[in-house]
Amino acid sequence: MPKISVLLPVRNAQPFLAEAIQSIQNQSFGDFELLLLYSPSSDGSRAVLEAMARRDKRLVLMDVAGGNLAACLNEGLRAARGEFIARMDADDVAYPERFARQTAAFAARPELGLLGSAVRYINAAGRKGRTIRQPRGDDIERAFYWGCPFTHSSVMTRRAVMEMCGGYRELFTLAEDYDLWLRLHGLTTMDNLPETLLCYRLHATNSAKVKALDGRRYAFFAQAAWLARRQGLPDPLENLTSLPDPASLSLSRAEMNALYGRILAGSAHLLGDILDDPEGAVWWPRMAAIADNAERRKSMALCRLRCARFYARRDRLRCLRHGLAALRISPGLITGYGFRILWQLFQHDVNK
């Protein structure tokens, strides 16, 4: 049996696919199976998979039904034989020591159930940008309120942990990883390694950018369900096949407002400001009218700071305007998170 089962979904991924697979083949820790989860595609992805699988018996080509990503990954989980499950995307690049570092960490920490790493952004041409160091240790729980503290394609888990919670919820066509990690919260220990073990590719068809508005909506429901469970309430999404009306969620008005604010802030770096974000344009005036506590002010200030970063190299005037707005909303924020954002404005970055 292989030690690691790698789940790599493939749908219309031909431009970067061979490089992604080769980065797994080149791992210094070679005891793995790579499950190539192929959904019907209109490009040359299947030909690439067939050619590479013929040359390496560790590569297993699987035809999946063509549902959403969560359903595809669940098919892979059911077929996986390894003690550990590693995720990989068809446009990313793993560092050669990724599996060795992660399996060593699991061996040293028996309580550990899920482990990610820092990642380095690259663009379509492979040019490297900034490094994203994800939260670690006790900082992870706080980070969950503001978005997903793990890069999905950097994560490795124990298979038993994934089976314990039933895998991904197929209700989530996006943010399926965020929902899963929130359901695992409190059931196992999660952490990120400080080392950079993955290059995360940003390009014109990257789903994080193209589907950012829908991603925000699914992230909202994932966090709402988590907050309900933390209060001892039933999971409002259990056994549903579609997302409900937000008004049906068992959360107070204050909690809902704070939740919307956090989700608004969390995706600003993908969407830009309200001129580019129709959902944010509707929600922002509502937030401004009820910014009567520190958490909501932090939400709004973070949104402004992340907009400033978004426009740093494309529209300096808008960047400055957002930075000044953040300072007016929550001056104290500039002494902490804000300084890190402002510093990043002057760092080399890939084009998004």
SERO-4910 file (N, C-alpha, C, O; in steps of 0.05 Angstrom, whole numbers):
BEGIN
 pado doro    nc1    nc2    nc3   cac1   cac2   cac3    cc1    cc2    cc3    oc1    oc2    oc3
  Met    A     17    -24      0      0      0      0     18     25      0     38     26     14
  Pro    A     10     45    -16     26     70    -15     21     85     11      0     83     23
  Lys    A     41    100     19     38    116     43     19    140     39      4    147     57
  Ile    A     21    152     15      5    176      9    -12    171    -16     -2    159    -35
  Ser    A    -37    180    -15    -54    181    -38    -58    211    -45    -67    226    -29
  Val    A    -50    218    -70    -52    246    -79    -76    249    -96    -80    234   -115
  Leu    A    -93    268    -90   -117    273   -105   -113    298   -123   -109    320   -113
  Leu    A   -113    293   -149   -108    315   -168   -132    316   -188   -132    300   -208
  Pro    A   -151    333   -184   -174    335   -203   -165    349   -229   -148    367   -229
  Val    A   -175    340   -252   -168    350   -278   -193    356   -294   -209    338   -299
  Arg    A   -196    381   -302   -217    388   -321   -207    412   -337   -203    433   -326
  Asn    A   -203    408   -363   -193    430   -381   -168    443   -369   -168    467   -365
  Ala    A   -149    427   -362   -125    437   -348    -99    434   -364    -77    436   -352
  Gln    A   -101    429   -390    -78    422   -406    -54    441   -404    -32    431   -404
  Pro    A    -57    467   -403    -34    485   -405    -13    480   -383     11    482   -388
  Phe    A    -21    474   -359     -3    471   -336     -1    443   -325     13    438   -306
  Leu    A    -16    424   -337    -20    398   -325      6    382   -323     11    370   -302
  Ala    A     22    380   -344     46    364   -344     65    374   -322     78    357   -309
  Glu    A     68    400   -319     86    411   -299     77    404   -271     93    397   -254
  Ala    A     50    405   -267     40    398   -240     45    368   -234     54    362   -212
  Ile    A     40    351   -253     45    322   -248     74    316   -244     81    301   -226
  Gln    A     91    328   -260    120    324   -257    130    333   -230    149    320   -219
  Ser    A    118    354   -219    127    363   -192    121    342   -171    135    340   -150
  Ile    A    100    326   -175     94    304   -157    112    280   -162    122    268   -144
  Gln    A    117    274   -187    135    252   -194    163    257   -183    178    238   -177
  Asn    A    171    282   -181    198    290   -172    201    292   -142    221    302   -132
  Gln    A    181    283   -127    183    285    -98    205    267    -87    209    245    -97
  Ser    A    220    278    -68    241    261    -55    229    238    -40    243    217    -37
  Phe    A    205    240    -30    190    219    -17    172    206    -38    152    218    -46
  Gly    A    179    182    -48    166    171    -71    145    150    -66    135    139    -85
  Asp    A    138    145    -41    118    124    -34     90    136    -36     77    141    -15
  Phe    A     80    139    -60     53    151    -63     39    139    -88     52    127   -105
  Glu    A     13    143    -89     -2    139   -113    -14    166   -120    -24    181   -103
  Leu    A    -14    173   -146    -25    198   -155    -51    192   -170    -50    181   -193
  Leu    A    -74    198   -158   -100    193   -170   -108    217   -187   -113    239   -177
  Leu    A   -108    213   -213   -114    234   -233   -144    232   -238   -153    215   -253
  Leu    A   -159    250   -226   -188    249   -226   -198    265   -249   -202    289   -248
  Tyr    A   -203    251   -271   -209    264   -297   -239    268   -301   -254    249   -302
  Ser    A   -247    293   -304   -274    300   -312   -274    306   -342   -254    316   -352
  Pro    A   -297    301   -356   -298    306   -385   -288    335   -391   -297    354   -380
  Ser    A   -269    336   -411   -256    361   -418   -257    365   -448   -260    346   -463
  Ser    A   -254    390   -456   -254    397   -484   -227    403   -495   -224    410   -519
  Asp    A   -206    401   -479   -179    407   -488   -163    381   -490   -175    359   -491
  Gly    A   -137    382   -489   -121    358   -492   -112    345   -466    -92    331   -465
  Ser    A   -127    350   -444   -119    341   -418   -117    310   -417    -97    299   -406
  Arg    A   -136    296   -428   -136    267   -426   -112    255   -440   -100    236   -429
  Ala    A   -104    265   -462    -80    255   -477    -55    258   -460    -38    240   -459
  Val    A    -53    281   -446    -30    285   -428    -30    264   -406     -9    252   -400
  Leu    A    -53    260   -394    -55    241   -372    -48    212   -381    -33    198   -367
  Glu    A    -59    204   -403    -54    177   -413    -25    172   -419    -14    152   -412
  Ala    A    -12    192   -431     16    189   -438     33    187   -413     52    171   -412
  Met    A     28    204   -393     44    204   -369     38    179   -351     57    169   -339
  Ala    A     13    170   -351      6    146   -335     19    121   -346     26    103   -331
  Arg    A     23    120   -372     36     97   -384     65     94   -375     75     72   -373
  Arg    A     78    116   -369    106    116   -362    111    114   -332    134    110   -324
  Asp    A     91    116   -316     95    116   -286     71    102   -273     49    112   -274
  Lys    A     76     78   -262     55     62   -250     43     74   -225     22     66   -216
  Arg    A     56     94   -214     45    108   -191     22    126   -198      6    135   -181
  Leu    A     19    132   -224     -3    149   -234    -27    132   -242    -25    113   -257
  Val    A    -50    138   -230    -74    123   -234    -95    141   -247   -104    160   -234
  Leu    A   -102    136   -272   -122    153   -285   -150    143   -279   -157    120   -284
  Met    A   -166    160   -267   -194    154   -259   -213    172   -274   -210    196   -273
  Asp    A   -233    161   -286   -255    177   -298   -276    181   -276   -286    162   -264
  Val    A   -282    207   -271   -302    213   -251   -327    224   -265   -326    231   -289
  Ala    A   -348    226   -250   -374    231   -263   -377    258   -275   -395    263   -291
  Gly    A   -360    277   -267   -363    304   -278   -380    323   -262   -389    343   -272
  Gly    A   -385    316   -236   -399    334   -219   -381    357   -209   -361    363   -222
  Asn    A   -388    369   -187   -372    391   -177   -346    380   -165   -342    356   -163
  Leu    A   -328    399   -156   -302    390   -146   -305    373   -121   -290    354   -118
  Ala    A   -324    380   -103   -327    364    -79   -334    335    -86   -323    316    -73
  Ala    A   -352    331   -105   -360    304   -113   -336    289   -125   -332    265   -120
  Cys    A   -321    303   -141   -297    291   -154   -277    282   -132   -266    260   -134
  Leu    A   -272    299   -113   -253    292    -91   -263    269    -74   -247    253    -65
  Asn    A   -289    268    -70   -300    246    -54   -296    219    -69   -292    199    -56
  Glu    A   -299    219    -95   -293    195   -111   -264    187   -106   -258    163   -103
  Gly    A   -246    206   -107   -218    200   -101   -213    189    -74   -197    171    -70
  Leu    A   -227    201    -54   -224    191    -26   -233    162    -24   -220    146    -10
  Arg    A   -254    155    -37   -264    127    -36   -244    108    -48   -243     84    -40
  Ala    A   -229    117    -68   -210     99    -82   -183     99    -69   -167     81    -74
  Ala    A   -177    119    -52   -150    123    -41   -143     99    -22   -159     89     -7
  Arg    A   -117     92    -23   -107     70     -7    -87     79     14    -80     64     32
  Gly    A    -78    103     12    -56    112     29    -65    119     57    -88    124     62
  Glu    A    -45    120     75    -51    129    103    -56    159    103    -71    168    120
  Phe    A    -44    173     85    -47    202     83    -60    210     56    -56    196     36
  Ile    A    -75    232     57    -87    243     33    -74    270     28    -74    287     45
  Ala    A    -62    273      4    -50    299     -3    -67    311    -26    -75    296    -44
  Arg    A    -71    337    -25    -85    351    -47    -65    364    -66    -43    372    -57
  Met    A    -72    365    -91    -56    379   -111    -74    389   -133    -93    375   -140
  Asp    A    -69    413   -143    -84    424   -165    -69    422   -191    -44    421   -191
  Ala    A    -83    422   -213    -71    416   -239    -56    440   -251    -44    438   -272
  Asp    A    -56    463   -237    -41    486   -246    -20    495   -226     -7    516   -230
  Asp    A    -16    480   -204      4    487   -184     29    471   -188     30    452   -204
  Val    A     50    477   -172     75    463   -173     85    458   -144     88    476   -129
  Ala    A     89    432   -138     98    425   -111    129    425   -110    142    417   -129
  Tyr    A    140    435    -88    169    433    -84    177    404    -79    161    389    -68
  Pro    A    201    396    -87    209    368    -85    208    357    -56    204    332    -53
  Glu    A    211    373    -36    212    364     -8    185    364      5    183    359     29
  Arg    A    164    371    -10    138    375      3    129    350     19    124    352     43
  Phe    A    128    327      6    118    303     20    136    294     42    127    285     63
  Ala    A    162    297     38    181    289     59    177    306     84    177    296    107
  Arg    A    174    332     81    170    350    104    144    345    118    143    345    142
  Gln    A    123    340    102     97    337    115     95    310    129     84    308    151
  Thr    A    104    288    117    103    262    131    120    262    156    114    249    176
  Ala    A    143    276    155    160    278    179    146    292    201    148    285    225
  Ala    A    131    313    195    116    328    215     94    311    227     90    312    251
  Phe    A     80    295    211     59    277    221     72    256    240     60    249    260
  Ala    A     95    246    233    108    226    249    116    237    276    115    223    297
  Ala    A    124    262    276    133    275    301    110    284    319    113    288    343
  Arg    A     86    287    307     63    297    322     39    279    317     23    284    298
  Pro    A     36    258    333     14    239    329    -14    252    330    -33    241    319
  Glu    A    -16    274    344    -43    287    347    -51    303    322    -74    311    319
  Leu    A    -32    307    304    -36    324    281    -54    309    261    -48    286    254
  Gly    A    -75    323    251    -93    310    231    -92    324    204    -99    311    184
  Leu    A    -84    349    203    -84    364    178    -61    384    178    -55    397    198
  Leu    A    -47    385    156    -23    402    154    -20    414    127    -20    401    106
  Gly    A    -18    441    127    -12    456    102     15    468    103     32    459    119
  Ser    A     20    488     86     47    500     86     44    529     75     23    537     66
  Ala    A     66    543     77     68    569     62     68    563     32     77    541     24
  Val    A     59    583     16     59    579    -13     71    604    -26     71    626    -14
  Arg    A     81    600    -50     92    622    -66     75    626    -90     69    607   -105
  Tyr    A     66    651    -95     50    657   -119     68    656   -144     91    665   -143
  Ile    A     57    644   -165     70    646   -191     49    655   -211     25    651   -207
  Asn    A     57    666   -234     38    674   -254     37    652   -276     50    631   -274
  Ala    A     23    658   -298     19    638   -319     46    630   -331     49    607   -340
  Ala    A     65    648   -332     91    642   -344    111    629   -323    133    622   -331
  Gly    A    102    626   -299    119    614   -278    135    635   -263    151    627   -246
  Arg    A    131    661   -268    147    681   -254    138    682   -225    114    683   -219
  Lys    A    157    682   -206    150    681   -178    143    708   -166    155    729   -173
  Gly    A    123    708   -149    114    732   -135    119    729   -105    138    717    -96
  Arg    A    100    740    -90    104    740    -61     98    713    -48     84    697    -60
  Thr    A    108    709    -24    103    685     -9     80    690     11     80    711     24
  Ile    A     62    672     13     39    673     32     45    654     55     45    630     51
  Arg    A     49    665     78     54    648    102     28    646    117     18    666    129
  Gln    A     17    623    117     -9    618    130     -7    617    160     15    612    171
  Pro    A    -29    622    175    -28    622    204    -19    595    215    -22    574    202
  Arg    A     -8    596    239      2    571    251     -8    570    280    -14    590    293
  Gly    A    -10    545    290    -16    541    319    -42    554    327    -62    551    314
  Asp    A    -40    569    350    -64    582    361    -76    603    343    -99    610    346
  Asp    A    -60    614    324    -71    634    306    -91    624    286   -106    639    274
  Ile    A    -92    597    283   -110    586    262   -139    590    269   -155    597    252
  Glu    A   -146    586    295   -175    589    302   -184    618    297   -205    622    286
  Arg    A   -168    638    304   -175    666    299   -177    671    269   -195    686    260
  Ala    A   -159    659    254   -159    663    225   -184    652    212   -193    662    191
  Phe    A   -196    631    223   -220    619    211   -243    639    208   -259    637    190
  Tyr    A   -244    659    226   -265    679    224   -262    696    199   -282    708    190
  Trp    A   -238    698    189   -233    717    167   -228    704    140   -220    717    121
  Gly    A   -232    678    139   -228    664    114   -214    637    119   -212    628    142
  Cys    A   -205    625     98   -192    598    100   -162    601    105   -148    612     89
  Pro    A   -153    590    128   -124    593    135   -106    571    123    -84    568    132
  Phe    A   -117    557    103   -101    536     90   -103    539     60   -125    545     50
  Thr    A    -82    535     45    -83    533     16    -89    505      9    -73    487     15
  His    A   -112    500     -4   -122    473     -7   -102    454    -20    -98    432    -11
  Ser    A    -88    463    -41    -70    446    -55    -44    441    -41    -27    426    -50
  Ser    A    -40    454    -17    -16    448     -1    -22    429     22     -3    420     36
  Val    A    -47    421     25    -55    406     49    -50    376     47    -54    364     25
  Met    A    -42    364     69    -41    335     72    -56    329     98    -54    343    118
  Thr    A    -72    307     97    -88    299    121    -84    269    126    -75    255    108
  Arg    A    -90    261    149    -93    232    154   -119    222    142   -139    236    145
  Arg    A   -118    200    128   -143    190    115   -164    185    136   -188    190    130
  Ala    A   -157    175    159   -177    169    180   -192    194    188   -216    193    195
  Val    A   -178    217    188   -191    242    195   -212    250    174   -234    258    181
  Met    A   -205    247    149   -224    253    127   -248    235    129   -271    243    124
  Glu    A   -244    209    134   -266    190    136   -284    196    160   -308    192    159
  Met    A   -272    206    182   -287    212    206   -309    232    201   -330    231    214
  Cys    A   -304    252    183   -324    273    179   -339    268    153   -355    285    145
  Gly    A   -334    246    139   -350    240    115   -340    254     90   -354    254     70
  Gly    A   -316    266     90   -305    278     66   -318    305     61   -328    319     80
  Tyr    A   -318    313     36   -328    340     28   -358    340     26   -370    320     18
  Arg    A   -371    362     32   -400    365     28   -405    374      0   -396    395     -9
  Glu    A   -419    357    -15   -424    363    -44   -443    385    -48   -447    394    -71
  Leu    A   -456    395    -27   -471    420    -28   -454    443    -37   -464    462    -50
  Phe    A   -428    443    -29   -410    465    -34   -397    462    -61   -378    446    -64
  Thr    A   -407    477    -80   -393    477   -107   -368    494   -106   -351    491   -124
  Leu    A   -365    511    -86   -341    527    -81   -337    527    -51   -356    521    -36
  Ala    A   -313    535    -42   -307    536    -13   -311    510      1   -315    509     25
  Glu    A   -310    488    -15   -313    461     -3   -291    455     17   -296    440     36
  Asp    A   -267    466     12   -245    461     31   -250    476     57   -246    465     79
  Tyr    A   -258    501     55   -263    517     79   -285    504     96   -281    503    121
  Asp    A   -306    495     84   -327    481     99   -316    456    113   -323    450    136
  Leu    A   -300    441     98   -289    416    110   -271    422    134   -273    409    155
  Trp    A   -253    442    131   -235    448    153   -251    458    178   -244    452    200
  Leu    A   -272    473    173   -289    483    195   -303    459    208   -308    460    233
  Arg    A   -311    439    193   -324    416    205   -304    399    221   -311    385    240
  Leu    A   -279    400    213   -258    386    227   -248    401    252   -235    390    269
  His    A   -255    427    253   -246    443    276   -256    431    302   -280    426    305
  Gly    A   -238    427    321   -245    416    346   -244    385    347   -244    373    368
  Leu    A   -242    373    323   -240    344    322   -212    334    319   -206    311    326
  Thr    A   -194    351    309   -166    343    305   -149    368    306   -159    391    305
  Thr    A   -123    364    308   -104    387    309    -96    394    280    -90    376    264
  Met    A    -96    420    274    -89    429    247    -66    449    250    -63    463    270
  Asp    A    -49    449    229    -26    468    230    -16    472    202    -24    458    183
  Asn    A      1    492    199     15    498    174     45    498    180     54    508    201
  Leu    A     60    487    162     89    489    163     98    516    154     86    528    136
  Pro    A    120    527    166    129    554    158    144    553    131    146    574    118
  Glu    A    153    529    122    167    527     97    149    530     73    125    523     75
  Thr    A    159    542     52    144    544     27    147    517     12    170    510      4
  Leu    A    125    503      8    126    477     -4    109    475    -30    107    453    -41
  Leu    A     98    497    -38     81    496    -62     81    523    -76     82    544    -63
  Cys    A     81    523   -102     77    547   -119     48    547   -127     38    528   -141
  Tyr    A     33    568   -120      5    571   -126      2    589   -149     10    613   -148
  Arg    A    -10    579   -171    -10    595   -196    -35    613   -198    -58    603   -194
  Leu    A    -30    638   -203    -51    657   -209    -50    663   -239    -30    671   -250
  His    A    -73    660   -252    -74    665   -281   -103    673   -289   -120    674   -271
  Ala    A   -107    678   -314   -133    689   -323   -157    672   -316   -178    683   -312
  Thr    A   -154    646   -316   -177    628   -311   -176    616   -283   -190    596   -278
  Asn    A   -159    626   -265   -157    616   -238   -185    619   -224   -196    641   -224
  Ser    A   -195    597   -213   -222    597   -202   -225    616   -179   -246    628   -175
  Ala    A   -204    620   -163   -206    639   -140   -213    667   -149   -227    681   -135
  Lys    A   -203    674   -172   -209    701   -183   -235    701   -198   -252    718   -194
  Val    A   -238    683   -217   -261    682   -235   -287    678   -219   -308    690   -227
  Lys    A   -286    662   -198   -310    655   -183   -310    668   -156   -322    656   -137
  Ala    A   -297    691   -153   -294    702   -126   -321    709   -113   -324    705    -89
  Leu    A   -340    720   -128   -365    727   -116   -380    703   -106   -391    703    -84
  Asp    A   -382    682   -123   -395    657   -114   -379    645    -90   -392    634    -72
  Gly    A   -353    646    -91   -337    636    -69   -343    650    -43   -345    637    -22
  Arg    A   -348    676    -44   -355    691    -20   -381    680     -9   -384    677     15
  Arg    A   -401    675    -27   -427    666    -17   -425    639     -3   -437    635     18
  Tyr    A   -410    620    -15   -407    594     -2   -390    596     24   -396    582     43
  Ala    A   -370    613     24   -355    617     49   -373    628     71   -369    620     95
  Phe    A   -391    646     64   -410    656     84   -426    633     97   -428    632    122
  Phe    A   -437    615     81   -453    593     92   -436    573    108   -445    563    128
  Ala    A   -411    569     99   -393    551    114   -388    562    142   -389    548    162
  Gln    A   -383    588    143   -377    600    169   -403    602    186   -402    599    210
  Ala    A   -425    608    174   -451    609    189   -457    582    202   -465    581    225
  Ala    A   -453    560    187   -458    534    198   -438    528    221   -446    516    241
  Trp    A   -413    536    218   -393    533    239   -402    548    264   -400    537    286
  Leu    A   -410    573    261   -418    589    285   -442    576    299   -444    576    323
  Ala    A   -461    565    283   -484    552    295   -475    528    311   -485    524    334
  Arg    A   -458    512    300   -448    488    314   -433    496    340   -436    482    360
  Arg    A   -418    517    339   -403    526    363   -422    535    385   -415    534    409
  Gln    A   -447    542    378   -467    550    398   -484    526    407   -503    529    422
  Gly    A   -477    502    397   -492    478    405   -518    475    389   -535    459    396
  Leu    A   -521    491    367   -545    489    351   -541    468    329   -518    461    322
  Pro    A   -562    457    318   -559    438    296   -546    452    272   -549    476    267
  Asp    A   -532    436    256   -520    447    232   -542    454    212   -557    437    204
  Pro    A   -545    480    205   -567    488    188   -565    478    159   -584    481    144
  Leu    A   -542    466    152   -538    457    125   -539    426    122   -536    415    101
  Glu    A   -543    413    145   -543    384    145   -565    373    126   -588    380    128
  Asn    A   -556    355    108   -574    340     90   -588    358     69   -607    349     56
  Leu    A   -578    383     66   -590    400     45   -576    395     18   -553    386     17
  Thr    A   -590    400     -3   -578    397    -30   -575    424    -44   -564    425    -66
  Ser    A   -584    445    -31   -580    472    -42   -578    491    -18   -587    485      4
  Leu    A   -566    514    -23   -562    534     -1   -589    546      6   -605    552    -11
  Pro    A   -594    550     32   -620    561     41   -620    591     40   -600    604     33
  Asp    A   -643    603     47   -645    632     50   -629    639     75   -632    627     96
  Pro    A   -611    659     73   -595    667     97   -613    674    121   -604    670    144
  Ala    A   -637    683    116   -655    691    138   -663    666    155   -672    669    178
  Ser    A   -660    642    144   -667    618    159   -646    609    178   -651    590    194
  Leu    A   -623    621    177   -601    612    195   -606    621    223   -616    643    228
  Ser    A   -598    604    242   -604    609    271   -582    626    283   -568    617    302
  Leu    A   -578    650    273   -558    668    283   -571    696    288   -590    703    275
  Ser    A   -561    709    308   -572    736    315   -565    756    293   -548    751    277
  Arg    A   -580    778    293   -574    799    274   -545    809    276   -532    814    256
  Ala    A   -536    813    301   -508    822    304   -488    803    293   -469    810    281
  Glu    A   -493    777    298   -475    756    288   -475    756    257   -454    753    245
  Met    A   -499    758    246   -501    758    216   -486    782    205   -472    780    185
  Asn    A   -490    806    217   -476    830    207   -446    827    208   -432    833    189
  Ala    A   -436    816    231   -408    813    234   -397    792    214   -376    796    203
  Leu    A   -413    771    209   -405    750    191   -403    761    162   -383    757    148
  Tyr    A   -423    776    154   -422    789    127   -398    807    125   -384    807    104
  Gly    A   -392    822    146   -369    840    145   -343    825    142   -326    834    127
  Arg    A   -340    803    156   -315    787    154   -312    776    126   -290    776    115
  Ile    A   -334    765    115   -332    754     88   -327    775     67   -312    771     48
  Leu    A   -339    799     71   -334    821     53   -304    828     54   -292    832     33
  Ala    A   -292    830     78   -264    837     80   -246    815     69   -226    821     57
  Gly    A   -254    790     72   -237    768     65   -232    765     35   -212    754     27
  Ser    A   -250    775     18   -248    771    -10   -241    797    -26   -240    796    -50
  Ala    A   -237    819    -12   -231    844    -25   -206    842    -42   -204    856    -63
  His    A   -187    826    -34   -161    825    -49   -165    810    -76   -147    811    -92
  Leu    A   -188    797    -80   -194    784   -105   -212    801   -123   -211    799   -147
  Leu    A   -229    818   -111   -249    831   -126   -244    861   -131   -255    872   -149
  Gly    A   -226    873   -116   -223    902   -118   -243    916   -100   -253    905    -81
  Asp    A   -249    942   -107   -267    957    -89   -296    955   -100   -301    940   -118
  Ile    A   -313    971    -88   -342    967    -94   -349    975   -122   -370    967   -132
  Leu    A   -331    990   -136   -336    996   -164   -334    970   -181   -347    969   -203
  Asp    A   -319    950   -172   -316    925   -186   -332    902   -174   -331    880   -184
  Asp    A   -346    907   -152   -358    886   -136   -387    892   -131   -393    906   -111
  Pro    A   -406    883   -147   -434    890   -143   -445    881   -116   -462    895   -104
  Glu    A   -437    858   -107   -447    849    -81   -437    867    -58   -452    875    -40
  Gly    A   -411    873    -60   -399    892    -40   -412    919    -41   -415    932    -20
  Ala    A   -419    928    -65   -432    955    -68   -458    956    -53   -466    977    -42
  Val    A   -473    934    -52   -498    933    -38   -493    931     -8   -507    944      8
  Trp    A   -474    915      0   -470    909     29   -455    932     43   -459    936     67
  Trp    A   -437    946     29   -420    966     42   -436    987     57   -430    993     80
  Pro    A   -457   1000     44   -472   1020     59   -486   1009     84   -488   1023    104
  Arg    A   -494    984     82   -507    972    106   -486    970    129   -492    975    152
  Met    A   -462    961    121   -441    958    142   -435    985    153   -432    988    178
  Ala    A   -433   1006    137   -426   1033    146   -446   1043    166   -439   1058    185
  Ala    A   -472   1036    162   -493   1046    179   -493   1033    206   -504   1044    225
  Ile    A   -481   1009    209   -482    995    235   -454    989    245   -451    971    261
  Ala    A   -434   1005    237   -407   1000    246   -403   1010    274   -389   1029    280
  Asp    A   -418    997    293   -419   1006    320   -403    989    340   -405    992    364
  Asn    A   -387    970    329   -370    955    347   -343    950    334   -340    954    309
  Ala    A   -324    941    350   -296    939    339   -294    918    317   -279    922    298
  Glu    A   -309    896    319   -306    875    299   -316    885    272   -303    880    251
  Arg    A   -338    899    271   -348    909    245   -330    930    234   -326    932    210
  Arg    A   -319    947    251   -300    968    241   -275    954    230   -264    963    210
  Lys    A   -266    933    244   -243    918    234   -249    906    207   -232    907    189
  Ser    A   -274    895    203   -282    883    178   -279    904    155   -267    898    134
  Met    A   -289    928    160   -289    948    140   -261    959    134   -254    964    111
  Ala    A   -246    962    155   -218    971    151   -201    951    136   -185    958    119
  Leu    A   -205    925    143   -190    904    129   -198    904     99   -181    901     82
  Cys    A   -224    907     94   -233    908     66   -219    931     51   -209    927     29
  Arg    A   -217    954     63   -204    977     51   -174    972     47   -163    979     26
  Leu    A   -161    960     67   -132    954     64   -127    934     42   -107    937     27
  Arg    A   -144    914     40   -139    894     19   -146    906     -9   -134    898    -29
  Cys    A   -165    924    -10   -169    939    -35   -145    955    -42   -137    956    -66
  Ala    A   -132    968    -22   -108    983    -27    -86    966    -39    -73    974    -58
  Arg    A    -83    942    -29    -63    923    -40    -71    915    -68    -53    913    -86
  Phe    A    -96    911    -73   -105    903   -100    -98    924   -121    -90    917   -143
  Tyr    A   -101    949   -113    -96    971   -133    -68    983   -132    -63   1002   -145
  Ala    A    -51    971   -115    -24    984   -111     -9    989   -136      4   1009   -139
  Arg    A    -11    971   -156      5    974   -180    -11    981   -205     -1    983   -227
  Arg    A    -38    983   -201    -54    989   -225    -68   1016   -223    -76   1027   -244
  Asp    A    -72   1026   -199    -85   1052   -196    -77   1063   -169    -90   1059   -148
  Arg    A    -55   1079   -169    -43   1089   -144    -63   1107   -129    -63   1108   -104
  Leu    A    -79   1122   -143    -98   1140   -130   -118   1125   -114   -124   1131    -91
  Arg    A   -129   1104   -127   -149   1088   -112   -136   1074    -89   -148   1071    -68
  Cys    A   -111   1065    -92    -96   1052    -71    -94   1071    -47   -100   1063    -24
  Leu    A    -86   1096    -52    -83   1115    -30   -110   1121    -17   -112   1123      7
  Arg    A   -131   1124    -33   -157   1130    -22   -166   1108     -3   -178   1113     18
  His    A   -162   1083    -11   -170   1060      7   -153   1060     32   -163   1055     54
  Gly    A   -127   1065     30   -110   1065     53   -119   1086     73   -119   1081     97
  Leu    A   -125   1110     64   -134   1132     82   -161   1125     94   -166   1132    117
  Ala    A   -179   1112     78   -205   1105     89   -202   1084    112   -216   1086    132
  Ala    A   -184   1065    108   -179   1046    130   -169   1059    155   -177   1052    177
  Leu    A   -152   1079    152   -142   1094    175   -164   1108    190   -164   1109    214
  Arg    A   -182   1120    175   -205   1134    187   -223   1115    202   -233   1122    224
  Ile    A   -228   1092    190   -248   1073    202   -237   1061    228   -251   1059    248
  Ser    A   -212   1052    227   -200   1037    250   -171   1044    252   -154   1028    243
  Pro    A   -163   1067    265   -135   1074    266   -117   1053    279    -94   1050    271
  Gly    A   -128   1039    299   -111   1019    313   -103    996    295    -82    983    301
  Leu    A   -118    991    275   -112    968    257    -85    972    243    -71    953    237
  Ile    A    -79    997    237    -54   1004    222    -30    995    238     -9    989    226
  Thr    A    -31    994    264     -8    986    280     -3    956    279     19    947    286
  Gly    A    -22    940    269    -18    911    268    -19    901    240      0    903    225
  Tyr    A    -42    889    233    -45    877    207    -39    898    185    -27    891    164
  Gly    A    -48    922    189    -45    943    168    -17    947    160    -11    951    136
  Phe    A      2    947    179     30    951    171     40    930    153     55    935    134
  Arg    A     31    905    158     39    883    140     28    887    112     42    882     92
  Ile    A      3    895    110     -9    901     84      6    923     70     12    921     47
  Leu    A     11    945     85     24    968     72     52    960     63     61    969     42
  Trp    A     66    944     79     93    934     70     91    919     44    108    921     27
  Gln    A     70    902     42     67    885     18     62    902     -7     68    893    -29
  Leu    A     52    927     -3     47    944    -26     73    950    -41     73    956    -64
  Phe    A     95    948    -26    121    956    -38    138    931    -46    160    934    -55
  Gln    A    126    907    -42    140    883    -49    134    875    -78    114    882    -89
  His    A    153    860    -89    149    849   -116    126    830   -116    124    813    -98
  Asp    A    108    832   -136     84    815   -137     80    806   -165     89    820   -184
  Val    A     66    783   -169     59    774   -196     34    790   -205     19    801   -188
  Asn    A     30    792   -230      6    805   -241    -18    787   -237    -17    763   -244
  Lys    A    -39    798   -226    -63    781   -221    -84    785   -242   -105    773   -242
***
